[in-house]
Amino acid sequence: MRKIINSLLLLLLAAPPAFSAGSAGLENLTSRTLPSAAAPAVPFPLYAGDRGYDWSGLPAYIFTEEESLAKPLVEAIGRTRRTLDVALYNLQIDGAVEALVKARDRGVKVRVLFDAAHVYPLAGKQIQSVIDSGIETRAMNGRGGTGAMHCKYALFDGTLLQTGSANWSGFAETFSYENIMFTADQDIVSGYGRNFDWMWAQARPSGQPEAAAAKPSAPPSDPTPDVNFNGTLLPDYAFSPRGGTEAAIVKAIDAARSEADVAMFTFTSVNIMEALKRAAARGVRVKLMLFIGQKFPFAQEAKASRMEMRFKNGRLEKGQMHNKFAVLDGRLLINGSFNWTVTAETSNTENTIFTTAPEYVSPYKAEFEKLFMQKD
């Protein structure tokens, strides 16, 4: 049944987009939008229209050097009717704050989870505004009080997920190379819902850093890994800390046959680097695009393995190449908040998606090639 549902989703994503009456301001995204949420005869729970959320015309993905991320985020928040769960490492978009408050005021149950280091000892203006509004907010570190709550995702009515590398900030939108993606795949959405609840239980109400909270435990995992990449089954999603994200990435790289395109803000994982070296040794073309402002401890190993490397700046001064995605064989996209580091694997709360849906893989492949060949 899962495979039938996944096939139906791919058919939906390939359909021409249709805008709802509420999608004004998103006309420039028509070439890369989610399909209409009003099409009939798709089995529940795949189909969001049965649950009251209309994602029609929202972007399937955004690259910040091309399009605004604030506008569709505000639009997506404005369409929520029942629940809105948001996990943010940082928040600096005034329009998003206003949209969150409006959602709460119209009866939406809004929960916002922040990284503790962005709340204590002094929260930024936008984060403090959310806290002061009376919206239910909590804050947490990573595992055992260390690391960070590094996620940047939102769940709209338990039906649509937004994730990617970008914090909800003007810095991400204006200065850096970033991405966000929206997906209505219910396997992924339900997994992220369990992950949010898992983090929420370990977090403490904002302003009560000593309040009781659940003890750290293993994050949720995909109970039915069924992303088929060259005969290797991968999970639809993986979470940190210590939830098997690094192992799943290694498994994916070990299954690659022709190419591995990696856009990574910071990369210090020995295990993933060893997998890339194995790939290069069997003839896989490995291309690494890394942020120039971070140390890359494997430069000599990469050179010896004949990997192609680009060290890239951000879009403007002080900006960053902040993406954390990889495209393997032009068929698999790995994307989320997870930098390829020990900290991301063992300490931070992080999230990662694995998908072979061409509606996502192809544009991310094209984005990689564009940035890799572009001169700073």
Buried (B, 14 or more C-beta within 10 A) or exposed (E): EEEEBBEBBEEBBEEEBBBBEEBEEBEEBBEBBBBBBEBEEBEEBBBBBBBEBBBBBBBBBBBBBEBBBBBBBBBBBBBBBBBBBBBBBBBBBBBBBBBBBBBBEEEBEBBBBBBBBBBBEEBBEBBBBBBEBEBBBBBBBBBEEEBBBBBBBBBBBBBBBBBBBBBBBBBBBBBBBBBBBBBBBBBBBBBBBBBBEBBBEBBBEBEEBEEEBEEBEEBBBBEEBEBBBBEBEBBBBBBBBBBBBBBBBBBBBBBBBEBBBBBBBBBBBEBBBBBBBBBBEEEBBBBBBBBEBBEBEBBEBBEEBEBEBBBBBBBEEEBBBBBBBBBBBBBBBBBBBBBBBEBBBBBBBBBBBBBBBBBBBBBBBEBBBEBBEEEE
